């Protein structure tokens, strides 16, 4: 699943006319970078949630045939964007028992793993070294298992593998993902890894410009 429904307040004025995942990095929309990488790494079915200016996303991407994937859309326009957990909850009927979720407004070179299995965990999160805008990090990592607090914390990349069971008690509606994750982490049900490859959170016009300048 690609999360693509957010309003992108920090990206204004660019996000006033385009959803953030349609902003261009290295000559193409962020979301197309994701779809191409997912397809190359064996993913065949992709769900995209839409809300803000959501009609523009299926208009551009269609059914995904040109990337050899099948695209389905989880439409949140009637409710307004449901945030990450709420968007995943609404899309559960389109997802399997285990699935990958990636934020539509990041740019990275991570090789998404279509064969990853969670085993005893409810989620597996990709963490990255802390960027300047999140120096305190989000979660700690020790021997492949996450904890909520430690002296050394890393930033959640916006890429995670999830079991549908994580969302089973969540009433569908607007809901953030962090509280759900923190509860599961407290119960030692979330694994993780630290990724040192290319990763950027394209959250503001300045960060978008910096990435486009850096990787010319």
N, C-alpha and C positions, 0 to 999 in steps of 0.2 A: 504494500500500500504506500502511495505517495501522498503526504499531507499537503494540500494545496488550497485550503479554504480560508486562510487567515486574511485579515484586512491589511496588515502591513503598515501600521501607523508610523513606525520609525522610518519607513522607506518613502514616505510622502516627500515631494509630490509625484514621484515616479509611479507609486502604487495607486494614484488616483485614476489612472487610465489603463493600467495593466495589473493583473494579479502578480505577486512577487515571483512565482515560479516561471512566469513568462518573460522576465527580464533577462537580457542577454549577457552571457559570459563567454568570452572567446568566440563570438560570432553566432551563438545559438542560445535559445532559451534554456535556463537552468533545468527545467523539467525534461527536456529532450536529452540532456547529458545523462540524467538518471535513467531514462527509458533505454537508451542505447547501452549503458553499462549493465543494467538488469538483464536485457536481452542477451548480451554477450556472455553473461555468467549463468545462463540457463533458466531464467524466469520466463514463464510463458503467459501468465495471467497477472494483470496489474490493476488494482483498484485505485482510483484517484477521487478524493473528496473535493467538492467545489462549493463555494459560497460567494465571496466577493468577486464581482465581475466574472462569475463562474461560467457563463455561457461561452466566454472566449477560449476556455481550455479545450472542451470537446470540439469546438469549431476548428482549432488548430490541429489537434491530435487525431481526431476521428476515432476509428476503432482499433488503432494500433497496428494495422496490417503491414504498414511500411517498415516497421521494426520487428516484424515476425512475433508480435505479442498480441494478446487480446486485452483491450482496455475496457474497463467498466467504471461507471461514475456513481459515486454516492453523493446525492444532491442535498446540500444543507441550506439552500437559498431561502427556503420558507422559514426555517428556524433562525437564520443567521448562523455564522460560524460557531460550531459546537466545541471549540478547543480540541486539543489532541485526543484526550481520552474519550470525550463525547463523540468525536468524529469516528474514532475506531469502533466504539460501541455501536453506532448506527450502521457501520459497514460490516459488522460481524457476519450477517447472513451471506455476504459475498466473499468472505474469507474462510480459510480452512481452520483446522484446530491449532496449527502453528503457522506463523506468517512473519514476514519482515515488514517493518515500517521505516520510512525515511522521510525526513522533513524536506519539503519541496524547495526551501530557500537556503540550502547549503550547496557547496561545490567541493567535490573530493575525488580522490582516485582510488577509493576503497573498492575491492573486488567483492561485491555482494555474493553471498554463498547460498545457492539454491538448495544445497544438501545439508545445511546446518540443522541439527536437532537439539532441543533444549534438555532432554533427559529429565532430571528431577527438578529443574528450575522453571519458574514462571516467565522469566525474561532473561535475555542476555544483551547487555548494552555495550556499545562501542564508546569508549572514552578517548579523549584527546588531551594533549598538554594544554594548559590554560592559555587562552588568547588574551590580549590586553584588555578586552571588555569584560572578562570574567576571571579575574586573577585568583579569586578564592576557590574556584572550582565548584563542583556539585556533589560528587560522590567520591568515597575512598575505595581503594582496590587492594585486596590482599589475597594472594594465592588463588586468583581467579574468581573471588567472591566479593561482592560490593558491600560496603557499610556506609551508614549515613554521616558519620563524623570521624575525622582523624586529622592529624596535623598536616598530612599531605593529601590533597584532594585534586581530582581531575574534572574536566568539563565533559558533560554528556554531549555527544556529537549530533544527536538527533537521528541516530541510526540504531535500531534495536530489533531483536527477534523476540516474538511474544507468543505465549500460549493463550488461546481464547479464554481459558479458565481464569486468567488474571482479571478479566472484565465481567465475570458472570454475576457479581453482586452489585454492579454499577447501574443505577437507574439511568436509562438513556436520556440525554439532555446535555446541556453545557457542563463540561467537566474537564479539569486540568489533569495531566498525566502524572505530575510530580508526586502528589499525595498518595496515589495508588502505588507508585513505584517505591516510595519511602516505606510504606507499610510492608510491602513484600520484601524489601531489603532488610528491614528490622527482623523479619522472620527467616533471614538467610536463604531466600528463595530467588535471588537475582545474581547471576554470574556476569562477568564482564571481561574486557580486554582493553589494553592501552594501544591505540593506533598512532603511529608516528609518521604516516604518510601525509599527502596533501589534503588539507581540510580547511574550509573557510565558511564561516557563518555570514551569509550575504544579507545582513540585517538593516543596513543603512546605505544611502547613496554613496557615502564616502568609502565604505568597505567594498561596494560593487566596483567603484572606480579603481580602487587600489588593486583588486584582483585582476581587472582587465589591463592595467598598466604593468603589473608584475609578471604576467604570463604571456606577454606579447611575443 
